[in-house]
Amino acid sequence: MSAAPWLVVIDHQRVFADPASAWGSPMFAATVPVVAELAREHGDRVITTRWVPAAGPERIGSWVDYFQAWPFADKPADDPLFDLVPSARALAAPHVLTRPTFGKWGVELEAITGPGPRITLVGVSTDCCVISTALAAADGGASVRVVASGCAGSTLEAHENALAVMRLYAPQIEVV
């Protein structure tokens, strides 16, 4: 029997929750109770993540163009725009991972979960950071479960399209 699964709550931050934000998801509020329930079920096996902009020499290549397209988000990593929302802070997750990449799977996350983990993904946005994390985690040997009702897309159509793509990766990725 494999180890208990980890819950990874991807980027429950003000920049994605605020309806006035250019990146605010209209689906965000509906995910909050789902995430809270899953966090209770996972106990101390909860990880929250934060996306922050890379700065200085870390910002290379396509990220330069990205921030030219989205200048409102070109702020220091400690700007309140990138704070976890109150509901995410209330989870009291023992692990908070901050990365300047869409996908959160990497050596830092694997150091917490161990190799080949079972992970449950929820968060925002389904069509960016969730799908980027799911695909990389599956490539890295993780068994990935994506809880659709715990994910928020940039739009409902983009959310559904991302879920459809992730379903193509069964059995490594399961969308429930």
VOKETOR-848618 format. One line per 8 residues: their letters; for each residue x, y, z of C-alpha. Coordinates in pm, 1 decimal. Layout:
N
a	X/Y/Z; ...
***
This chain:
176
msaapwlv	0.0/0.0/0.0; 138.5/340.2/-95.3; 164.0/634.7/138.9; -134.3/859.9/202.3; -186.5/1127.1/-62.3; -79.2/1487.1/-33.7; -310.7/1779.1/-109.4; -149.2/2054.9/-313.5
vidhqrvf	-349.0/2379.5/-311.1; -219.9/2573.7/-607.0; -199.5/2951.3/-590.7; -499.4/3050.8/-377.0; -378.5/3410.0/-388.6; -537.4/3753.7/-407.4; -427.8/3805.1/-769.4; -643.4/3507.8/-877.1
adpasawg	-928.8/3549.0/-628.5; -1005.4/3918.8/-666.8; -1275.9/3972.9/-931.9; -1120.6/4311.9/-1007.6; -784.7/4153.6/-1096.3; -705.3/4092.2/-1462.9; -629.3/3736.1/-1352.7; -927.6/3693.9/-1122.0
spmfaatv	-1117.0/3371.0/-1182.4; -1496.4/3393.7/-1185.6; -1495.7/3038.4/-1045.7; -1263.4/3100.4/-750.0; -1518.3/3146.7/-469.1; -1686.5/2814.0/-546.2; -1357.9/2628.1/-487.3; -1304.1/2757.1/-132.8
pvvaelar	-1535.9/2512.7/51.8; -1411.9/2219.3/-158.9; -1050.8/2302.2/-74.6; -1133.7/2342.3/295.0; -1300.9/2000.3/307.5; -1012.1/1831.9/125.5; -763.7/1999.7/360.0; -950.4/1858.0/660.5
ehgdrvit	-934.2/1511.5/501.8; -558.9/1539.2/434.3; -462.4/1662.1/781.9; -95.7/1760.8/794.7; -34.6/1644.6/436.1; -133.4/1980.9/284.7; 90.7/2203.7/77.0; -9.5/2549.6/-42.3
trwvpaag	174.0/2715.5/-327.1; 226.2/3071.9/-437.0; 319.9/3206.8/-777.0; 545.0/3512.0/-771.4; 726.2/3692.5/-1050.6; 1090.9/3613.8/-1105.9; 1313.4/3915.3/-1061.0; 1651.2/4031.3/-1179.1
perigswv	1870.5/3772.6/-1349.6; 1612.1/3497.7/-1288.7; 1380.9/3664.8/-1541.5; 1489.5/3533.5/-1876.0; 1356.8/3452.2/-2221.1; 980.3/3431.2/-2256.4; 925.0/3573.6/-1906.6; 1048.0/3911.7/-2031.9
dyfqawpf	772.4/3912.8/-2295.3; 522.4/3779.7/-2043.5; 562.6/4075.8/-1811.8; 546.6/4316.2/-2102.4; 203.3/4165.9/-2173.1; 98.0/4168.1/-1804.0; 268.1/4473.9/-1649.1; 15.4/4496.2/-1361.9
adkpaddp	171.2/4178.6/-1215.5; 529.9/4295.8/-1244.0; 570.4/4359.5/-873.6; 803.1/4236.3/-599.7; 729.2/3889.3/-466.3; 623.7/4034.8/-129.7; 355.1/4259.5/-283.5; 12.3/4197.3/-120.5
lfdlvpsa	-121.0/4100.8/-465.5; 58.7/3767.5/-421.7; -60.2/3699.4/-64.4; -253.8/3383.9/7.4; -623.2/3457.5/52.7; -759.8/3429.9/408.9; -922.8/3092.0/339.8; -587.1/2949.9/225.7
ralaaphv	-406.9/3090.6/530.8; -680.2/2937.0/749.3; -582.3/2591.9/621.3; -266.8/2630.6/832.8; -82.4/2412.5/583.8; 250.3/2298.7/725.8; 418.8/2365.1/390.6; 405.1/2675.6/168.7
ltrptfgk	597.9/2658.3/-157.1; 667.5/2978.3/-350.1; 791.6/2950.3/-709.4; 822.5/3187.5/-1005.8; 686.9/2921.9/-1243.8; 339.6/2813.9/-1351.2; 406.5/2450.9/-1264.1; 480.8/2381.4/-900.6
wgveleai	618.6/2029.4/-942.0; 996.0/2022.2/-900.6; 1268.9/1932.9/-656.8; 1122.2/2154.1/-382.9; 779.5/1990.1/-392.6; 922.1/1640.9/-431.8; 1145.2/1705.6/-128.4; 825.8/1746.2/74.9
tgpgprit	622.5/1461.0/-76.1; 901.7/1214.9/-143.6; 951.5/1042.2/-478.2; 656.4/892.0/-664.6; 386.3/1036.9/-438.6; 12.1/1035.9/-471.5; -100.5/1397.1/-493.5; -440.2/1560.5/-512.8
lvgvstdc	-443.2/1893.2/-693.7; -683.5/2182.2/-649.5; -638.0/2548.9/-723.1; -617.7/2815.1/-982.8; -603.6/2840.0/-1263.9; -697.7/2505.5/-1409.5; -578.1/2617.7/-1752.4; -238.3/2741.6/-1636.4
cvistala	-79.1/2650.2/-1303.7; -288.7/2339.1/-1230.8; -232.8/2176.8/-1569.8; 136.5/2275.0/-1567.5; 177.5/2112.0/-1226.0; -22.4/1800.9/-1315.8; 171.0/1724.0/-1633.2; 513.0/1777.8/-1475.4
aadggasv	418.4/1573.7/-1167.8; 297.6/1283.9/-1382.8; 621.9/1300.3/-1581.2; 806.8/1295.6/-1249.4; 634.7/973.7/-1143.1; 359.3/1113.0/-922.3; 9.3/970.1/-931.9; -207.6/1275.6/-978.6
rvvasgca	-573.5/1324.4/-890.6; -729.4/1654.2/-998.0; -1050.8/1751.1/-818.4; -1240.9/1947.8/-1083.6; -1473.4/2120.8/-835.0; -1169.2/2240.7/-640.7; -1016.6/2407.0/-946.0; -1095.9/2744.9/-1098.1
gstleahe	-1020.8/2832.7/-1457.2; -971.5/3170.1/-1614.8; -1308.2/3098.8/-1778.7; -1546.7/2803.2/-1760.5; -1453.5/2703.5/-2116.3; -1079.6/2717.4/-2043.2; -1137.1/2515.9/-1723.7; -1325.4/2243.1/-1911.7
nalavmrl	-1065.3/2235.7/-2190.6; -780.9/2194.2/-1940.8; -965.0/1912.8/-1763.4; -1018.7/1741.4/-2100.0; -646.7/1758.8/-2175.9; -553.7/1620.7/-1834.0; -798.1/1331.3/-1882.0; -585.2/1225.9/-2181.3
yapqievv	-305.6/1136.1/-1936.7; -493.7/857.6/-1758.0; -397.2/655.2/-1563.6; -119.4/890.9/-1444.9; -368.0/1176.1/-1406.2; -721.4/1114.3/-1286.5; -979.7/1393.0/-1300.6; -1261.3/1348.4/-1048.5
***
